[in-house]
Amino acid sequence: MSKRVGGSPRTIQNVFVLLLLSLFACLATFLVTMGAQAYRSAVERADENNNTRIMTAVVRSAVWAEDGGEVSVETYPESGITALCIAEEYDGDRYIKRLYCVDGYLYESFMSEENPFNPEYGEDLCALRDFVPSISGKRLTVRLTSVDGIEREIRMYLRAGGAEK
C-alpha cells in the first residue's frame, strides 16, 4: 500500500475557490468603505458650501429687498451687538429692519421705530459666529464668519436708498 503525498486535486480546487471568494469579499468590503468615506466627505463639503451660500444670500437679500430705505450701522454696547439697520416708511410709520448676530445665529428684527430694540424679539435666520457690518459712502461691507470658521466678505453698492447723507 502506497500513501499519496499532497492533497487530491479536488481539495486543491476547493481551497483555490475559497481563497478567491475570500479575496473578493475583502475587496468588496474595501470598496464599500472607500465609497462611504468619499460620500461622507462630499456631503460635508456640500454642507459647508450651502452654509456659506445661505449666510451670504440672507444678508444680500435682506439689503436688496429694503434698498430704498435709509441704511445705517448701529452699535448696542449694553448687549455687545452691532446691527445693520434699514429704516423704511410704511403708511406714515417708520419701521426698522435690523440684522445682527447673537449666540451663534444671525437674527432679523423688524419693528416700529417707536419700540426700543430688544435682541430677543428677532427671528433666527442661520447659524453664524460673527457679523461685522460697515458703511463707507454708498458701499456696504459685511464680514461674516460661519460656525465652521469660514470667513466671507460681502461688498454691496446701495442702489436706491443708501447711507450717504
Backbone as CSV, one residue per row, in Angstrom:
resi,resn,N_x,N_y,N_z,CA_x,CA_y,CA_z,C_x,C_y,C_z
1,MET,0.813,-1.172,0.000,0.000,0.000,0.000,0.859,1.237,0.000
2,SER,0.523,2.038,-0.913,1.297,3.272,-1.014,0.445,4.458,-0.555
3,LYS,1.135,5.408,0.076,0.450,6.630,0.538,0.748,7.755,-0.427
4,ARG,-0.240,8.567,-0.640,-0.051,9.736,-1.522,0.421,10.925,-0.717
5,VAL,1.358,11.614,-1.267,1.831,12.845,-0.648,1.082,13.985,-1.344
6,GLY,0.563,14.955,-0.549,-0.195,16.064,-1.118,-1.667,15.760,-1.043
7,GLY,-2.472,16.697,-1.506,-3.917,16.528,-1.448,-4.446,16.100,-2.782
8,SER,-5.681,15.763,-2.762,-6.309,15.387,-4.020,-6.523,16.646,-4.848
9,PRO,-6.601,16.503,-6.147,-6.832,17.671,-6.996,-8.132,18.380,-6.641
10,ARG,-9.101,17.648,-6.140,-10.381,18.239,-5.767,-10.209,19.150,-4.556
11,THR,-9.383,18.787,-3.594,-9.122,19.591,-2.401,-8.407,20.887,-2.780
12,ILE,-7.440,20.796,-3.661,-6.704,21.999,-4.106,-7.657,22.944,-4.822
13,GLN,-8.528,22.401,-5.618,-9.502,23.223,-6.334,-10.443,23.917,-5.349
14,ASN,-10.890,23.236,-4.325,-11.772,23.834,-3.317,-11.072,24.938,-2.534
15,VAL,-9.821,24.711,-2.179,-9.042,25.736,-1.459,-8.867,26.964,-2.344
16,PHE,-8.575,26.769,-3.614,-8.408,27.885,-4.545,-9.700,28.689,-4.674
17,VAL,-10.829,28.032,-4.791,-12.126,28.715,-4.889,-12.411,29.476,-3.598
18,LEU,-12.110,28.881,-2.454,-12.313,29.540,-1.166,-11.437,30.788,-1.031
19,LEU,-10.181,30.692,-1.451,-9.279,31.858,-1.430,-9.780,32.953,-2.368
20,LEU,-10.249,32.571,-3.520,-10.780,33.540,-4.480,-12.009,34.251,-3.927
21,LEU,-12.911,33.524,-3.298,-14.090,34.130,-2.685,-13.710,35.045,-1.518
22,SER,-12.738,34.652,-0.749,-12.267,35.486,0.368,-11.673,36.785,-0.147
23,LEU,-10.871,36.679,-1.204,-10.278,37.877,-1.807,-11.378,38.801,-2.331
24,PHE,-12.374,38.244,-2.987,-13.486,39.044,-3.487,-14.223,39.738,-2.341
25,ALA,-14.485,39.024,-1.244,-15.180,39.611,-0.099,-14.369,40.750,0.520
26,CYS,-13.064,40.567,0.637,-12.202,41.624,1.205,-12.185,42.859,0.304
27,LEU,-12.036,42.646,-1.000,-12.019,43.778,-1.933,-13.373,44.487,-1.979
28,ALA,-14.454,43.748,-1.927,-15.787,44.360,-1.925,-15.982,45.208,-0.668
29,THR,-15.556,44.691,0.479,-15.651,45.452,1.731,-14.802,46.717,1.654
30,PHE,-13.594,46.590,1.103,-12.704,47.749,0.955,-13.342,48.811,0.059
31,LEU,-13.925,48.393,-1.062,-14.547,49.354,-1.981,-15.763,50.035,-1.355
32,VAL,-16.563,49.295,-0.611,-17.722,49.895,0.054,-17.258,50.915,1.090
33,THR,-16.228,50.602,1.842,-15.691,51.526,2.845,-15.148,52.792,2.185
34,MET,-14.395,52.630,1.111,-13.856,53.799,0.398,-14.987,54.653,-0.191
35,GLY,-16.008,54.018,-0.727,-17.152,54.758,-1.276,-17.888,55.521,-0.197
36,ALA,-18.047,54.920,0.971,-18.729,55.602,2.082,-17.933,56.809,2.545
37,GLN,-16.606,56.682,2.616,-15.777,57.823,3.015,-15.855,58.942,1.971
38,ALA,-15.821,58.582,0.703,-15.926,59.598,-0.356,-17.280,60.303,-0.285
39,TYR,-18.338,59.536,-0.052,-19.676,60.115,0.061,-19.753,61.054,1.262
40,ARG,-19.218,60.625,2.408,-19.234,61.466,3.617,-18.506,62.787,3.391
41,SER,-17.340,62.729,2.761,-16.589,63.972,2.533,-17.298,64.866,1.524
42,ALA,-17.962,64.277,0.520,-18.718,65.089,-0.444,-19.892,65.780,0.235
43,VAL,-20.572,65.080,1.138,-21.702,65.675,1.866,-21.212,66.794,2.783
44,GLU,-20.081,66.599,3.454,-19.531,67.644,4.326,-19.173,68.896,3.529
45,ARG,-18.536,68.705,2.364,-18.191,69.864,1.511,-19.453,70.570,1.020
46,ALA,-20.469,69.802,0.659,-21.726,70.401,0.195,-22.381,71.185,1.327
47,ASP,-22.351,70.653,2.552,-22.915,71.373,3.697,-22.172,72.678,3.950
48,GLU,-20.844,72.635,3.883,-20.057,73.859,4.067,-20.410,74.895,3.009
49,ASN,-20.464,74.457,1.753,-20.803,75.384,0.667,-22.213,75.931,0.825
50,ASN,-23.163,75.087,1.211,-24.534,75.549,1.406,-24.627,76.550,2.543
51,ASN,-23.959,76.268,3.663,-23.983,77.205,4.793,-23.386,78.547,4.400
52,THR,-22.272,78.516,3.681,-21.636,79.760,3.242,-22.550,80.509,2.280
53,ARG,-23.129,79.796,1.341,-24.013,80.443,0.365,-25.257,81.008,1.043
54,ILE,-25.806,80.267,2.001,-27.016,80.718,2.692,-26.738,81.981,3.488
55,MET,-25.625,81.999,4.257,-25.366,83.166,5.106,-25.131,84.423,4.270
56,THR,-24.468,84.306,3.125,-24.271,85.494,2.293,-25.552,85.884,1.570
57,ALA,-26.326,84.897,1.117,-27.574,85.190,0.401,-28.596,85.855,1.314
58,VAL,-28.642,85.444,2.572,-29.595,86.034,3.519,-29.306,87.523,3.683
59,VAL,-28.053,87.883,3.846,-27.692,89.292,4.035,-27.960,90.082,2.761
60,ARG,-27.512,89.563,1.622,-27.737,90.281,0.353,-29.220,90.476,0.084
61,SER,-30.011,89.445,0.280,-31.451,89.534,0.014,-32.130,90.540,0.935
62,ALA,-31.742,90.542,2.192,-32.348,91.478,3.143,-32.037,92.919,2.754
63,VAL,-30.827,93.169,2.332,-30.450,94.541,1.953,-31.115,94.930,0.637
64,TRP,-31.089,94.053,-0.339,-31.697,94.381,-1.631,-33.204,94.568,-1.515
65,ALA,-33.853,93.815,-0.669,-35.305,93.931,-0.523,-35.700,95.287,0.028
66,GLU,-34.868,95.861,0.855,-35.190,97.139,1.501,-34.228,98.247,1.072
67,ASP,-33.663,98.131,-0.116,-32.619,99.069,-0.536,-33.116,100.502,-0.671
68,GLY,-34.402,100.730,-0.735,-34.913,102.092,-0.854,-34.879,102.855,0.456
69,GLY,-34.614,102.166,1.540,-34.632,102.801,2.856,-33.288,103.380,3.248
70,GLU,-33.270,103.915,4.437,-32.052,104.511,4.984,-31.245,103.414,5.684
71,VAL,-30.035,103.180,5.225,-29.200,102.111,5.751,-28.164,102.693,6.697
72,SER,-28.004,102.056,7.867,-27.012,102.513,8.840,-26.495,101.330,9.644
73,VAL,-25.413,101.583,10.355,-24.855,100.582,11.263,-24.963,101.159,12.663
74,GLU,-25.601,100.412,13.554,-25.783,100.864,14.929,-25.140,99.868,15.879
75,THR,-24.560,100.386,16.948,-23.991,99.508,17.976,-24.818,99.652,19.245
76,TYR,-24.966,98.541,19.919,-25.695,98.488,21.182,-24.736,97.925,22.234
77,PRO,-23.978,98.814,22.895,-22.932,98.349,23.822,-23.466,97.526,24.998
78,GLU,-24.694,97.799,25.434,-25.244,97.065,26.584,-25.399,95.572,26.288
79,SER,-25.629,95.225,25.011,-25.750,93.815,24.644,-24.583,93.345,23.775
80,GLY,-23.656,94.262,23.456,-22.494,93.905,22.643,-22.831,93.549,21.210
81,ILE,-23.839,94.211,20.665,-24.324,93.901,19.317,-24.042,95.062,18.371
82,THR,-23.590,94.712,17.166,-23.515,95.673,16.070,-24.527,95.206,15.039
83,ALA,-25.451,96.091,14.676,-26.550,95.709,13.786,-26.527,96.535,12.511
84,LEU,-26.895,95.882,11.437,-27.133,96.573,10.182,-28.603,96.958,10.194
85,CYS,-28.896,98.256,10.112,-30.263,98.754,10.233,-30.724,99.366,8.916
86,ILE,-31.930,99.016,8.539,-32.540,99.569,7.331,-33.885,100.152,7.744
87,ALA,-33.982,101.480,7.696,-35.213,102.174,8.100,-36.046,102.464,6.856
88,GLU,-37.325,102.179,6.959,-38.249,102.339,5.841,-39.560,102.893,6.382
89,GLU,-40.256,103.689,5.568,-41.532,104.254,5.999,-42.670,103.546,5.280
90,TYR,-43.654,103.078,6.078,-44.837,102.407,5.550,-46.074,103.075,6.144
91,ASP,-46.938,103.582,5.317,-48.192,104.209,5.744,-47.978,105.255,6.840
92,GLY,-46.948,106.050,6.680,-46.677,107.125,7.629,-45.940,106.692,8.896
93,ASP,-45.749,105.400,9.101,-44.998,104.918,10.267,-43.622,104.462,9.816
94,ARG,-42.648,104.690,10.660,-41.263,104.317,10.343,-40.932,102.981,11.024
95,TYR,-40.413,102.032,10.210,-40.041,100.710,10.690,-38.558,100.467,10.433
96,ILE,-37.953,99.682,11.301,-36.524,99.391,11.169,-36.320,97.881,11.114
97,LYS,-35.626,97.456,10.072,-35.194,96.056,9.972,-33.742,96.018,10.436
98,ARG,-33.449,95.132,11.377,-32.093,95.002,11.900,-31.587,93.582,11.662
99,LEU,-30.355,93.477,11.188,-29.659,92.202,11.081,-28.527,92.233,12.093
100,TYR,-28.421,91.199,12.928,-27.397,91.176,13.969,-27.101,89.729,14.354
101,CYS,-25.988,89.516,15.008,-25.569,88.179,15.403,-25.543,88.076,16.927
102,VAL,-26.228,87.036,17.442,-26.263,86.774,18.878,-26.229,85.261,19.090
103,ASP,-25.412,84.815,20.014,-25.369,83.404,20.426,-25.229,82.430,19.259
104,GLY,-24.393,82.778,18.286,-24.125,81.856,17.181,-25.162,81.821,16.085
105,TYR,-26.064,82.806,16.046,-27.083,82.862,14.992,-27.217,84.285,14.461
106,LEU,-27.528,84.378,13.179,-27.862,85.657,12.563,-29.352,85.855,12.763
107,TYR,-29.712,87.003,13.303,-31.116,87.319,13.580,-31.563,88.483,12.716
108,GLU,-32.876,88.518,12.478,-33.510,89.640,11.801,-34.654,90.119,12.689
109,SER,-34.675,91.424,12.884,-35.728,92.029,13.697,-36.396,93.098,12.843
110,PHE,-37.710,93.124,12.843,-38.457,94.139,12.094,-39.497,94.702,13.043
111,MET,-39.317,95.958,13.407,-40.263,96.565,14.347,-40.352,98.070,14.126
112,SER,-41.372,98.639,14.707,-41.604,100.066,14.617,-40.468,100.814,15.307
113,GLU,-40.177,102.004,14.800,-39.118,102.827,15.387,-39.473,103.245,16.817
114,GLU,-40.751,103.288,17.120,-41.204,103.692,18.456,-40.794,102.677,19.526
115,ASN,-40.675,101.412,19.150,-40.302,100.362,20.108,-38.788,100.321,20.276
116,PRO,-38.315,100.204,21.501,-36.863,100.091,21.698,-36.363,98.738,21.196
117,PHE,-35.116,98.711,20.741,-34.543,97.480,20.205,-34.304,96.473,21.329
118,ASN,-34.791,95.267,21.120,-34.558,94.164,22.045,-34.145,92.957,21.204
119,PRO,-32.900,92.468,21.373,-32.427,91.365,20.525,-33.235,90.078,20.671
120,GLU,-33.962,89.923,21.756,-34.753,88.713,21.975,-35.945,88.613,21.025
121,TYR,-36.362,89.743,20.439,-37.536,89.745,19.574,-37.212,89.423,18.119
122,GLY,-35.958,89.122,17.841,-35.577,88.807,16.468,-35.869,87.362,16.110
123,GLU,-35.847,87.092,14.816,-36.056,85.741,14.301,-34.730,85.219,13.784
124,ASP,-34.338,84.008,14.210,-33.060,83.466,13.763,-33.166,83.017,12.306
125,LEU,-32.124,83.373,11.537,-32.117,83.076,10.109,-31.179,81.929,9.761
126,CYS,-29.960,81.969,10.314,-28.993,80.901,10.049,-27.894,80.944,11.111
127,ALA,-27.160,79.847,11.218,-26.055,79.782,12.176,-24.916,80.664,11.678
128,LEU,-24.360,81.450,12.587,-23.302,82.392,12.221,-22.502,82.747,13.466
129,ARG,-21.186,82.756,13.349,-20.340,83.070,14.500,-20.156,84.573,14.676
130,ASP,-19.949,85.291,13.559,-19.652,86.722,13.668,-20.260,87.479,12.495
131,PHE,-20.702,88.703,12.765,-21.357,89.561,11.771,-20.859,90.982,12.014
132,VAL,-20.071,91.521,11.070,-19.495,92.857,11.250,-19.834,93.714,10.022
133,PRO,-20.884,94.553,10.128,-21.228,95.434,9.006,-20.494,96.773,9.114
134,SER,-20.219,97.380,7.971,-19.659,98.736,7.950,-20.108,99.411,6.660
135,ILE,-20.214,100.735,6.723,-20.660,101.513,5.564,-19.670,102.636,5.308
136,SER,-19.306,102.786,4.044,-18.447,103.878,3.620,-19.088,104.488,2.373
137,GLY,-19.666,105.671,2.525,-20.397,106.288,1.414,-21.626,105.469,1.089
138,LYS,-21.710,104.977,-0.151,-22.827,104.109,-0.549,-22.390,102.649,-0.633
139,ARG,-21.215,102.364,-0.123,-20.703,100.990,-0.174,-20.866,100.307,1.180
140,LEU,-21.611,99.215,1.172,-21.837,98.416,2.370,-20.899,97.216,2.330
141,THR,-20.193,96.999,3.422,-19.321,95.835,3.557,-19.754,95.076,4.803
142,VAL,-19.957,93.780,4.646,-20.340,92.940,5.777,-19.379,91.756,5.812
143,ARG,-18.688,91.605,6.947,-17.795,90.469,7.141,-18.532,89.415,7.964
144,LEU,-18.639,88.222,7.423,-19.359,87.124,8.064,-18.386,85.999,8.384
145,THR,-18.564,85.393,9.548,-17.781,84.215,9.908,-18.760,83.110,10.260
146,SER,-18.669,82.005,9.536,-19.585,80.891,9.777,-19.188,80.161,11.055
147,VAL,-20.034,79.255,11.470,-19.780,78.454,12.673,-18.525,77.607,12.480
148,ASP,-18.233,77.223,11.224,-17.053,76.420,10.909,-15.777,77.248,10.870
149,GLY,-15.903,78.581,11.004,-14.740,79.458,10.961,-14.431,80.001,9.575
150,ILE,-15.267,79.720,8.597,-15.055,80.229,7.238,-15.487,81.685,7.193
151,GLU,-14.586,82.539,6.714,-14.894,83.973,6.633,-15.266,84.347,5.205
152,ARG,-16.293,85.175,5.095,-16.727,85.721,3.807,-16.946,87.207,3.988
153,GLU,-16.749,87.927,2.905,-16.998,89.364,2.954,-17.913,89.721,1.800
154,ILE,-18.980,90.424,2.125,-19.942,90.873,1.118,-19.728,92.364,0.924
155,ARG,-19.602,92.760,-0.318,-19.495,94.183,-0.642,-20.633,94.507,-1.586
156,MET,-21.439,95.490,-1.182,-22.601,95.856,-1.985,-22.649,97.367,-2.148
157,TYR,-23.068,97.772,-3.302,-23.306,99.183,-3.556,-24.800,99.430,-3.326
158,LEU,-25.110,100.334,-2.424,-26.508,100.629,-2.115,-27.076,101.466,-3.267
159,ARG,-28.038,100.891,-3.969,-28.526,101.464,-5.219,-29.534,102.583,-5.004
160,ALA,-30.716,102.269,-4.522,-31.801,103.239,-4.456,-31.733,104.111,-3.234
161,GLY,-31.622,103.494,-2.080,-31.554,104.252,-0.826,-30.112,104.550,-0.551
162,GLY,-29.668,104.115,0.581,-28.255,104.237,0.833,-27.931,104.984,2.082
163,ALA,-26.672,104.983,2.401,-26.197,105.535,3.652,-25.642,106.939,3.475
164,GLU,-25.355,107.338,2.263,-24.739,108.649,2.040,-25.690,109.748,2.429
165,LYS,-25.226,110.666,3.202,-26.052,111.791,3.653,-25.563,113.077,3.032
